[in-house]
Amino acid sequence: MSLPTIADALSAKGVSWKWYSGGRGTNGSATAADYCGICDPLTGFTSIMTTSLKNNLQEVDNLYDDIKGGTVPAVAFVRPLEQLAGHPANAILALYENFVTNLVNMVHDQPDLWNNTAILVTYDEGGGYYDTGYIQPVDFFGDGTRIPLIAVSPYAKKGFVDHTYYDHVSVLKFIERNWGLNPPLGA
């Protein structure tokens, strides 16, 4: 595809970014059996895969090295191995919770990183197992089940729960606004 992506917008503004995927493989090694190709969306864009930006698509294990080494980019997208992703029917939710907890603790243990970080945690809406309330109709352009978003950060209000309706694109809008990316990818 040739549509503009958040990665393109960040790169154009000179904002560092990486997309870390579990099971991607490193240094030419094969992907793991539980690597989720459709969960690694930037691989479908020519602006990424035909340029040096493809080097920003990395194995999730590299994130741990970047955290310890103080080289985490300004924006990091993190997608664990499929078995750790919390998907209904093919993963165990407790493993996802442990993955997130370990990641937050690693960042928290690096004060220089923690003091400038917002970690946004979402849950895959697939299967709708999370949602216990009204489920909006789904069509090609519509939303579906609600999902939680947890903000973990020294900037977050402790214990605050916001019941405003948002969706996954809200994360992209946050990134656009926080780094002053213009023009926005969409309305």
N, C-alpha and C positions, 0 to 999 in steps of 0.2 A: 504494500500500500504506500501511497505517497502523501497521505494526510499529515498535517503537522501534529507533533506529539509534545507532551510536556518535556520530554528529553530534548527535543529541538529547541523549545523556548528557553529552557535553562541554559543550553549550550550557547545560544545566540546572545544571551545576557552575560555569559562568562561565569555562570554559577555551576560549581562542581556537583556532579550527581553520579550515582551508580544504581544499578538494579541487580540485587543479589538474589539468586535462585538456588534453592536446594537441589542437589543432584545434577546441576548443569555440567559439572566436570571442570577440570582445570588443565591448562597447558596442553590442550588438544586431547585430553582423555575423554573417553566415551561418557555419555550421560548415564546416570543411574536409572535403574528400572522404575523407580518411583519419582523421577523427574516429571514435572507437569508442563508440557510444551505450551498448552493453551493458557497456562498461568504465567507465561513469560512473554507478554504481548509485544514488546518492542522488537522481537525477532521477526515480526511481520512487516517491518517498515524499511524501505530502501534507504531512507536518510540515516538510519542506524547501521544496517547490515552491510552497506556498501562504502562505509567510511570508517575512520578510526574510532568513531563513537561506539562501535561494536565491542571495543575493549572495556567499555563501562558496564557491560553485561557480564557479571562475575558469579562464581560459585559462592554460596552463602558462607562457607568456611572462611573466605577472604574477608568477610565482614568482621569476624572475630579478630583477625590479625590487624585490620584497620582500626578497630576500637582500641586494642592494646597498644598499637603504635601511634595513636593520635592522628591518624590520617583519614578519618571518616569524612566523606564529602558533605557538602552543605545539605544535600537532599539524598537520602538513601531509601530506596524501596526494598523491602525484604519479604521474600516468599520462601517458607521452609520446604523441606522435602514433603511430598504428598502425604506420607504417613504421619507427619507432624502438623498438618494444615487444618485439622479439625473438621474436615468435610464430613457431612453425614454419610454413613454407609461404608466409607473406606478409610477412616482415620479415627483415632481415639481422641476425644476432646481433651482429656487430661494431658496428653502429649503436647497438644497445641498450647495449653495453659502453661505447661512447663517450659516450652520453647520461649514464649513471650516473657515469662518471669525471668528466665536466665538472661535473655537479651537485655531487659530493663536493668537487671542487677549489674551486668557487665558495664553498661553505660553509666549507671549510678556510681560505680566504683572508680570512674575516671572524672574527678571533679571539674577539670577544665572543659571536658565534653558535656557533662551533665548540666552545668550551669548555662549552657547555650543550646539546649536540646528540647524538642517537643517530639515525643513518640506517639504516633497515632495508630491505634490498634483497631482493626476491623475484623469482622467475622464473615465468612462466606455465607451468602444468603441461600445458596443452593439447597434445595429440599425444604426450605422454609421451617426447619425444625426450631429455630430460635424464636420466631415471632408468635406471640400469644394474643395479639390484638388484631385489629382490622387489617386486612391485607388488600392493598390497592390493586386494581386491575392491571394486568401486564399486557402490553402490546409492544411493538417494535421500538417505540419511543418512550414507553412508560416505565414506571418503576414496578416494584413488586413488594416482597416482604420487607419489613423494616429490619435493620441490623443495628447492633450497638456500635458505637465508636467510643473508645476510651482514650482520653488524652492523659498521658503520663509526662509530667514536666514540672520544673520549678515554677513555670508560668501559669500552670493550671490552678483553678480554684479548688482547694481541698474539699472533697466530699460533695461537690456541686453536681447536680444532675440537670441537664438541659433537655427538655422534651420537645424542642423544635424539630421539625421534620427536615432531614437532610438525606443525601444519598452519597454513593461513592465519589461522584464528581465534586462534592464539597471538599474533599481532600485536595483535588487539583486546584480548585478555586483558592483554597488557603495558600497553596504553594505560589500560585500566580500573584496573589495579593502580597504575601510576605516578601517576595523577592522582586516585586514591581515588574512582572513580566507583561509586556505590551507588544502587540495587541493580545487580548485574551484568546484562548483556543476556541471559545464559543460563548454564546450569551449566557 
